[in-house]
């Protein structure tokens, strides 16, 4: 049990709710966060986090991305008190996790990737039990409200073993909400969930965020992060290699692709301006790759006109978060990052 008495829970919850906004501009504030796992069973010591700095603003939806083994889970486990940091400082909702560990844990709810649900309990019983572990007084519990919020009230008294995969995912989110934390961490919440249930879950996430909950998300579905999140951080090998507004990060990819369908099939690629690459694909379309900062689209269209190419149809493709992620995390074995990476060579 996190709180030995109901009075302790109320004191901690009130402190988190009533903290002046000036002191809680950042929901998460990590400085110089360092973690080294000790050597064991013949394996050398491993540095999981190399002194990272990371701040998450209140009220945002923040994505934490990175390949497997990058350090994301270690970071989340430190926030949740499951892993002891080796160095640095972390504040959660303004509370230092070393100085005020209970207040810090009261301010955060973590939804793990793995499903941990007792199959012989109902959702209502599971939520009541979880609230009890947090010391939430019965009169202050929000069980019915949470069941309604995530559209599970009709299954409130069914055994959890009878729930579908998507319902169990939602139940995991509910467990993290029972103590009304202002911060919710979702670790791969849509892994293995079908498209419709994924959309429903994201609708609920947006609703919670609109009500003031700060959301921190890890996911391998990069299109979700791009569509949902205000800001993104990419972690690789224990270091933050990129962080900023989603649009700004994607905008770093100075690359654009035109897909042109000519009225008459082309026998060869027409002459293009300098620093513009073009090729014909198997369907006779001309794929043109260029850097918008140095080459204007009008120059390319003028070159096509001069070559006698009549355009029947044209589409454009902007770089996506996935292109940036691949460029930053593929390592030294990839091609030079100045060429636009996989975005230039990829298909639409």
C-alpha positions as CSV (number, residue, x, y, z in Angstrom):
1,X,0.0,0.0,0.0
2,X,1.4,3.4,-1.0
3,X,-0.3,5.3,1.8
4,X,-0.8,3.9,5.2
5,X,-3.9,6.0,6.0
6,X,-6.6,7.8,4.2
7,X,-5.4,11.0,5.8
8,X,-1.9,10.4,4.2
9,X,-3.5,10.0,0.8
10,X,-5.6,13.1,1.1
11,X,-2.6,15.2,2.2
12,X,-0.5,14.0,-0.7
13,X,-3.3,14.4,-3.3
14,X,-4.2,17.9,-2.0
15,X,-0.5,18.9,-2.2
16,X,-0.3,17.8,-5.8
17,X,-3.6,19.5,-6.8
18,X,-2.8,22.8,-5.0
19,X,0.8,23.3,-6.1
20,X,1.0,26.8,-7.6
21,X,1.2,26.8,-11.4
22,X,4.5,28.8,-11.3
23,X,6.2,25.8,-9.7
24,X,4.7,23.2,-12.0
25,X,5.4,24.5,-15.5
26,X,6.9,21.1,-16.2
27,X,5.1,17.9,-15.5
28,X,8.4,16.0,-15.7
29,X,11.8,17.6,-15.2
30,X,14.8,15.3,-15.5
31,X,18.3,16.7,-15.3
32,X,21.5,14.7,-15.8
33,X,19.6,11.4,-15.3
34,X,22.0,8.5,-15.3
35,X,21.5,4.8,-14.9
36,X,24.1,2.0,-14.9
37,X,23.1,-1.6,-14.4
38,X,25.7,-3.5,-12.5
39,X,27.6,-6.4,-14.1
40,X,26.2,-9.7,-13.3
41,X,26.4,-13.4,-14.5
42,X,29.4,-12.7,-16.6
43,X,27.8,-9.7,-18.4
44,X,29.6,-6.3,-18.1
45,X,27.9,-3.3,-16.6
46,X,25.6,-1.5,-18.9
47,X,24.9,2.2,-19.1
48,X,21.2,2.5,-19.9
49,X,20.9,6.3,-19.5
50,X,23.9,8.5,-20.1
51,X,23.0,11.7,-18.1
52,X,19.9,12.8,-20.1
53,X,18.0,16.1,-19.7
54,X,14.3,15.9,-20.5
55,X,11.4,18.2,-19.7
56,X,7.8,17.6,-20.4
57,X,5.4,20.6,-20.1
58,X,2.1,20.4,-18.2
59,X,-0.9,19.7,-20.4
60,X,1.0,18.3,-23.3
61,X,1.0,15.0,-25.2
62,X,4.6,14.0,-25.3
63,X,6.1,11.1,-27.3
64,X,9.2,9.3,-26.1
65,X,10.5,7.3,-29.0
66,X,13.5,5.1,-29.7
67,X,14.5,1.6,-30.8
68,X,14.4,-1.4,-28.5
69,X,17.0,-1.1,-25.8
70,X,17.4,2.7,-26.2
71,X,16.6,3.5,-22.6
72,X,12.8,4.3,-22.7
73,X,11.7,1.6,-20.3
74,X,14.5,2.5,-17.8
75,X,13.4,6.2,-17.9
76,X,9.7,5.2,-17.2
77,X,10.7,2.8,-14.5
78,X,12.7,5.5,-12.7
79,X,9.6,7.8,-12.9
80,X,7.5,5.0,-11.4
81,X,9.9,4.2,-8.6
82,X,10.6,0.7,-10.0
83,X,14.3,1.4,-10.9
84,X,16.7,3.4,-8.8
85,X,18.7,6.0,-10.7
86,X,22.5,6.1,-10.6
87,X,22.7,9.9,-10.7
88,X,20.9,13.1,-11.7
89,X,17.7,14.7,-10.5
90,X,14.0,14.0,-11.4
91,X,11.0,16.1,-10.5
92,X,7.5,14.9,-11.1
93,X,4.8,17.6,-10.9
94,X,7.4,19.7,-9.0
95,X,8.2,16.9,-6.5
96,X,11.8,15.6,-6.3
97,X,11.6,11.8,-6.4
98,X,14.3,11.5,-3.7
99,X,13.0,14.2,-1.3
100,X,9.2,13.7,-1.8
101,X,8.8,10.1,-3.2
102,X,5.2,9.7,-2.1
103,X,4.0,13.0,-3.6
104,X,5.9,12.2,-6.8
105,X,4.3,8.8,-7.2
106,X,0.8,10.3,-6.4
107,X,1.2,12.6,-9.3
108,X,1.8,9.9,-12.0
109,X,0.0,6.9,-13.3
110,X,1.8,4.4,-15.5
111,X,0.2,2.0,-17.9
112,X,2.7,-0.8,-18.6
113,X,2.9,-2.6,-22.0
114,X,2.2,-5.9,-20.4
115,X,-1.3,-6.8,-19.3
116,X,-1.5,-7.4,-15.5
117,X,-5.1,-8.2,-14.7
118,X,-6.5,-10.8,-12.3
119,X,-8.9,-12.9,-14.5
120,X,-11.2,-13.7,-11.6
121,X,-11.9,-10.1,-10.7
122,X,-14.4,-7.8,-12.4
123,X,-13.3,-4.3,-13.7
124,X,-15.1,-2.7,-10.8
125,X,-13.4,-4.9,-8.2
126,X,-10.0,-4.3,-9.9
127,X,-10.4,-0.6,-9.8
128,X,-11.6,-0.6,-6.2
129,X,-8.6,-2.8,-5.2
130,X,-6.2,-0.5,-7.0
131,X,-7.7,2.6,-5.4
132,X,-7.4,0.9,-2.0
133,X,-3.7,0.2,-2.6
134,X,-3.3,4.0,-3.2
135,X,-5.2,4.7,0.0
136,X,-8.0,6.5,-1.8
137,X,-11.0,6.8,0.6
138,X,-14.1,5.0,-0.6
139,X,-16.1,8.2,-0.7
140,X,-13.5,9.8,-3.0
141,X,-13.2,6.8,-5.4
142,X,-14.1,7.5,-9.1
143,X,-14.7,3.9,-10.1
144,X,-18.0,4.5,-12.0
145,X,-16.7,7.8,-13.5
146,X,-13.6,6.1,-14.9
147,X,-15.7,3.1,-16.2
148,X,-17.9,5.6,-18.1
149,X,-15.0,7.7,-19.3
150,X,-13.4,4.7,-21.1
151,X,-16.7,3.1,-22.1
152,X,-16.5,0.0,-20.0
153,X,-19.5,0.5,-17.7
154,X,-21.5,-2.3,-19.4
155,X,-18.7,-4.7,-18.5
156,X,-18.1,-3.4,-15.0
157,X,-19.3,-6.6,-13.3
158,X,-18.1,-9.2,-15.9
159,X,-15.0,-11.3,-15.1
160,X,-12.0,-9.7,-16.7
161,X,-11.1,-13.0,-18.4
162,X,-14.1,-12.5,-20.6
163,X,-13.0,-9.0,-21.9
164,X,-11.6,-8.5,-25.3
165,X,-8.0,-7.4,-25.8
166,X,-9.0,-3.8,-26.4
167,X,-11.1,-3.8,-23.3
168,X,-8.2,-5.2,-21.2
169,X,-6.0,-2.4,-22.6
170,X,-8.6,0.2,-21.5
171,X,-8.8,-1.5,-18.1
172,X,-5.0,-1.1,-17.7
173,X,-5.4,2.7,-18.4
174,X,-8.2,2.8,-15.8
175,X,-6.0,1.2,-13.2
176,X,-3.5,4.0,-13.6
177,X,-6.3,6.7,-13.2
178,X,-7.8,5.6,-9.9
179,X,-5.8,8.1,-7.8
180,X,-6.5,11.0,-10.3
181,X,-2.9,11.6,-11.3
182,X,-2.2,14.8,-13.4
183,X,0.3,12.8,-15.4
184,X,-0.4,9.5,-17.3
185,X,2.4,7.4,-18.9
186,X,1.3,5.0,-21.7
187,X,3.9,2.4,-22.6
188,X,3.0,0.9,-26.0
189,X,-0.7,1.1,-25.2
190,X,-1.8,0.0,-28.7
191,X,0.5,-2.9,-29.2
192,X,-1.5,-5.8,-30.7
193,X,-4.7,-3.8,-30.8
194,X,-6.8,-3.6,-34.0
195,X,-7.3,-0.4,-35.9
196,X,-10.8,0.4,-34.6
197,X,-9.9,-0.2,-30.9
198,X,-6.7,1.9,-31.5
199,X,-8.8,4.8,-32.7
200,X,-11.1,4.5,-29.7
201,X,-8.2,4.5,-27.3
202,X,-6.7,7.6,-28.9
203,X,-10.1,9.4,-28.7
204,X,-10.1,8.7,-25.0
205,X,-6.5,9.9,-24.7
206,X,-7.4,13.2,-26.4
207,X,-10.4,13.6,-24.1
208,X,-8.2,13.1,-21.0
209,X,-5.7,15.5,-22.3
210,X,-8.4,18.1,-23.0
211,X,-9.4,17.7,-19.3
212,X,-5.9,18.7,-18.2
213,X,-4.0,15.4,-18.0
214,X,-0.4,15.4,-19.2
215,X,0.2,12.4,-21.4
216,X,3.5,10.7,-22.0
217,X,3.5,8.1,-24.8
218,X,5.9,5.5,-26.0
219,X,5.0,3.7,-29.3
220,X,6.4,2.0,-32.3
221,X,3.6,3.3,-34.4
222,X,5.3,6.5,-35.5
223,X,2.3,7.8,-37.4
224,X,0.4,7.9,-34.1
225,X,3.0,9.9,-32.4
226,X,3.1,12.4,-35.3
227,X,-0.7,12.8,-35.3
228,X,-1.2,12.9,-31.5
229,X,1.8,14.5,-29.9
230,X,2.8,18.2,-29.4
231,X,6.4,17.4,-28.7
232,X,8.6,14.4,-29.3
233,X,11.9,13.2,-27.9
234,X,14.0,10.4,-29.6
235,X,16.2,8.4,-27.4
236,X,19.0,6.1,-28.7
237,X,21.7,4.3,-26.8
238,X,20.8,6.1,-23.5
239,X,21.0,9.6,-25.0
240,X,18.4,12.1,-26.2
241,X,19.4,12.6,-29.9
242,X,16.4,14.9,-30.9
243,X,13.8,16.8,-29.0
244,X,11.3,19.5,-30.0
245,X,7.9,20.3,-31.4
246,X,6.7,17.6,-33.7
247,X,6.4,19.9,-36.7
248,X,9.8,21.4,-36.1
249,X,11.5,18.0,-36.0
250,X,9.8,16.8,-39.2
251,X,10.7,20.1,-40.7
252,X,14.4,19.3,-40.2
253,X,14.1,16.9,-43.1
254,X,14.8,19.3,-46.0
255,X,13.3,16.9,-48.5
256,X,10.2,16.6,-50.7
257,X,9.0,14.2,-53.3
258,X,6.9,14.9,-56.4
259,X,5.1,12.0,-58.1
260,X,4.2,13.1,-61.6
261,X,2.0,11.2,-64.1
262,X,2.7,12.4,-67.6
263,X,0.1,12.4,-70.3
264,X,2.4,10.4,-72.6
265,X,4.7,7.7,-71.3
266,X,8.3,8.9,-71.0
267,X,11.1,6.9,-72.7
268,X,13.7,8.4,-70.4
269,X,14.1,10.8,-67.4
270,X,14.1,14.4,-68.6
271,X,16.9,16.8,-67.7
272,X,16.5,18.2,-64.2
273,X,18.0,21.2,-62.4
274,X,21.1,20.7,-60.2
275,X,20.5,19.0,-56.9
276,X,17.3,17.4,-58.1
277,X,17.0,13.6,-58.5
278,X,14.5,11.9,-60.7
279,X,13.6,8.4,-61.8
280,X,10.8,6.5,-63.6
281,X,9.0,3.9,-61.6
282,X,7.4,0.7,-62.9
283,X,4.1,2.5,-63.6
284,X,5.6,5.2,-65.8
285,X,5.4,7.9,-63.2
286,X,8.2,10.3,-62.7
287,X,9.4,10.5,-59.1
288,X,11.3,13.7,-58.4
289,X,13.2,14.3,-55.1
290,X,14.5,17.7,-54.1
291,X,15.5,20.0,-51.3
292,X,12.8,22.8,-50.9
293,X,15.3,25.2,-49.2
294,X,17.5,25.3,-52.3
295,X,15.2,24.3,-55.2
296,X,11.7,25.7,-55.8
297,X,8.9,23.5,-57.2
298,X,8.4,26.1,-60.0
299,X,11.9,25.5,-61.3
300,X,11.2,21.8,-61.6
301,X,7.9,22.3,-63.3
302,X,9.6,24.8,-65.7
303,X,12.3,22.2,-66.5
304,X,9.5,19.6,-67.3
305,X,7.8,22.1,-69.5
306,X,11.0,22.8,-71.4
307,X,11.4,19.1,-71.9
308,X,8.0,18.9,-73.4
309,X,6.5,16.9,-70.6
310,X,2.7,17.5,-70.2
311,X,1.6,16.7,-66.6
312,X,-1.6,14.8,-66.3
313,X,-1.5,14.4,-62.5
314,X,0.9,15.3,-59.7
315,X,1.0,14.5,-56.0
316,X,3.5,15.5,-53.3
317,X,4.9,13.8,-50.3
318,X,6.2,15.6,-47.3
319,X,8.7,13.9,-45.0
320,X,7.2,12.1,-42.0
321,X,8.4,11.4,-38.5
322,X,9.3,7.9,-39.6
323,X,11.9,9.3,-42.1
324,X,13.5,11.4,-39.3
325,X,13.5,8.5,-36.9
326,X,15.2,6.2,-39.4
327,X,17.8,8.8,-40.3
328,X,18.7,9.5,-36.6
329,X,18.7,5.9,-35.3
330,X,20.0,3.7,-38.1
331,X,23.6,4.3,-37.0
332,X,26.8,4.6,-38.9
333,X,25.9,1.8,-41.3
334,X,23.3,4.0,-43.0
335,X,23.9,6.3,-46.0
336,X,25.0,9.9,-45.5
337,X,22.2,11.8,-43.8
338,X,22.5,14.7,-46.2
339,X,20.9,12.8,-49.0
340,X,17.4,12.7,-47.4
341,X,17.8,9.1,-46.3
342,X,15.1,6.5,-46.9
343,X,12.6,9.3,-47.8
344,X,14.3,9.9,-51.1
345,X,14.5,6.2,-52.0
346,X,11.1,5.2,-50.7
347,X,7.8,4.6,-52.3
348,X,4.6,6.4,-51.5
